[in-house]
């Protein structure tokens, strides 16, 4: 049922148990599990777009981190707390 990679065993086990319970309750529905965690695309335009979206997000996050630490330090200074 499972390959040598343990990451595949849990989804397969959940699939087997879920389908068993569905059969016990006389359901016609079935569940299917696949082991491809990320949708791979060969289209370079989509890859470029995803890259720039991630880059923009990281730049926004990186721009927000230093002020967060500065405000935290100023609050510590105001209440005269020691680390």
C-alpha positions in Angstrom: 0.0 0.0 0.0 2.8 2.5 0.9 6.0 3.1 -0.8 9.3 3.4 1.1 8.7 7.2 1.6 6.7 7.6 4.8 5.1 10.9 3.6 2.9 8.8 1.3 1.6 6.4 3.9 -0.8 8.8 5.8 -2.7 10.0 2.7 -3.1 6.4 1.5 -4.2 5.2 5.0 -6.8 8.1 5.2 -8.0 7.2 1.7 -8.5 3.5 2.6 -10.2 4.3 5.9 -12.5 6.9 4.3 -13.5 4.7 1.5 -14.1 1.8 3.9 -16.4 4.0 6.0 -18.2 5.2 2.9 -18.8 1.6 1.8 -20.1 0.7 5.3 -22.7 3.4 5.0 -23.7 2.2 1.5 -22.6 5.4 -0.2 -21.7 5.5 -3.8 -19.2 8.3 -3.4 -15.5 7.5 -3.4 -12.5 9.5 -2.3 -9.3 9.7 -4.3 -5.8 10.7 -3.0 -2.8 11.6 -5.1 0.7 12.4 -4.0 1.7 15.4 -6.1 1.8 18.2 -3.5 2.4 21.1 -5.9 0.9 21.8 -9.3 3.8 21.8 -11.7 3.6 24.0 -14.7 6.0 24.3 -17.6 4.6 27.6 -18.8 7.3 30.2 -18.3 4.8 33.1 -18.2 3.0 31.6 -15.2 6.3 30.9 -13.4 7.5 34.5 -14.0 4.2 35.8 -12.7 4.3 33.6 -9.6 8.0 34.7 -9.0 7.1 38.4 -9.1 4.1 37.9 -6.9 6.2 36.1 -4.3 9.0 38.7 -4.7 6.6 41.6 -4.1 5.1 39.9 -1.1 8.6 39.3 0.4 9.6 42.9 -0.2 6.5 44.1 1.6 7.1 41.8 4.5 10.8 42.7 4.6 9.9 46.4 4.7 7.6 45.9 7.6 9.9 43.9 9.9 12.5 46.5 10.9 9.8 49.1 12.1 8.2 46.3 14.1 11.4 45.6 16.0 12.1 49.3 16.4 8.7 49.9 17.9 9.2 47.0 20.2 12.5 48.4 21.4 11.0 51.8 22.0 8.2 50.3 24.1 10.8 48.5 26.2 12.8 51.8 26.5 9.7 53.7 27.6 8.8 51.2 30.4 12.5 50.8 31.3 12.4 47.0 30.9 15.5 44.8 30.8 15.9 41.7 28.7 
